[in-house]
Structures are given as C-alpha cells and as structure tokens.
C-alpha cells in the first residue's frame, strides 16, 4: 500500500534521514562536505560553482567574509557511518545517482 515499491520503480529515500546530511544547494546527501566562512556546510562541487558568481551565502544571503572552504571531516565521517549502518539507503542513493548520470 502506501510505501510499497512496484517492480522496476526507483526506491524512495526515507524522509527520516537527518537534514544536515543534505546539501542546501542540491538537496542531495553530501559526499564531500565543506564549510563556508559563515559556518554552513555544502557539497564541495556545488558551493564551488555557486562561489564563482556569488559572494553571498546561499542560505542566509549575507556577504561571506571570504571564499575559503574548510573540509567538514566530522560531518563526512557521520554521513559515511550512517550509510555504512544503513546499506539499503546507500544502495538507493547509488541507484539514484546512476539514473541521474544516465539521463545526462
């Protein structure tokens, strides 16, 4: 019923995944989280792209004091740990990424 998957359909990722795992720009779980000067974390490739044309935080709209990106090792470790303990979610993410790549 409500949350059943039909054969061949893409599995849905549960809404219970912690929101801090998601990049605020792409709304995808981060693989390489980095922090900006205002302390917010983003997927590295997404914030790098954003910062090529912007000097403001995508979340707050405030001007960033600098464009330095600091790896968020703690968040990366937490995400990896969560995914290793939840292999079904990891598999669903891999499937969704493969579909995204195949669609260009």
C-alpha positions in Angstrom: 0.0 0.0 0.0 1.3 3.5 0.9 5.1 2.9 0.6 5.3 -0.3 -1.4 7.5 -0.3 -4.4 6.4 -1.7 -7.7 8.8 -3.8 -9.7 11.3 -1.6 -11.6 10.4 1.6 -9.7 13.1 3.7 -8.1 13.1 3.3 -4.3 12.3 6.4 -2.3 14.8 7.6 0.3 13.2 7.8 3.7 12.4 11.3 5.0 13.9 10.3 8.3 17.5 10.9 7.1 19.0 13.8 9.0 18.6 17.1 7.1 22.2 18.1 7.9 23.3 15.4 5.6 21.8 17.2 2.6 23.5 20.0 0.7 21.3 23.1 0.9 22.0 23.8 -2.8 21.4 20.4 -4.5 19.2 18.8 -1.8 21.3 15.6 -2.1 23.3 13.8 0.6 26.8 15.2 0.7 29.9 13.1 -0.1 32.5 15.9 0.3 31.0 18.4 2.7 32.9 21.7 3.2 32.1 24.7 5.4 32.0 28.3 4.3 33.1 31.3 6.3 29.6 31.6 7.9 29.8 28.0 9.2 27.2 26.4 6.9 28.1 23.1 5.1 27.6 22.3 1.4 28.7 19.7 -1.1 32.1 21.0 -2.3 31.4 21.0 -6.0 28.1 22.8 -5.5 29.4 25.6 -3.4 32.5 26.0 -5.6 30.2 26.5 -8.5 28.0 28.9 -6.5 31.0 31.0 -5.4 32.2 31.5 -9.0 29.4 34.0 -9.5 28.4 34.9 -5.9 30.0 36.3 -2.7 26.9 35.7 -0.5 25.8 32.7 1.5 23.2 30.6 -0.4 21.4 30.1 2.9 21.4 33.5 4.5 22.1 35.9 1.7 24.8 37.5 3.8 28.1 38.5 2.2 30.8 35.9 3.0 33.9 37.4 4.6 36.0 35.1 2.3 35.5 32.3 -0.1 37.7 29.8 1.8 36.2 26.3 2.0 37.1 24.1 5.0 36.6 20.4 4.8 33.9 19.2 7.3 35.6 16.0 8.3 33.2 15.4 11.2 30.1 15.6 9.0 31.7 13.5 6.3 32.5 10.8 8.9 29.0 11.0 10.3 27.4 10.6 6.9 29.7 7.7 6.0 29.0 6.0 9.3 25.2 6.4 8.8 25.4 5.0 5.3 27.5 2.0 6.4 24.9 1.2 9.0 22.1 1.6 6.6 23.2 -0.2 3.4 19.7 -0.1 1.9 19.8 3.7 1.9 23.3 3.7 0.4 22.1 1.4 -2.3 19.1 3.6 -3.0 21.4 6.6 -3.3 23.7 4.7 -5.7 20.8 3.8 -7.9 19.5 7.4 -8.0 23.0 8.7 -8.8 23.3 6.1 -11.7 19.9 7.2 -13.1 20.9 10.8 -12.9 24.2 10.1 -14.7 22.5 8.1 -17.4 20.0 10.9 -18.0 22.9 13.3 -18.7 
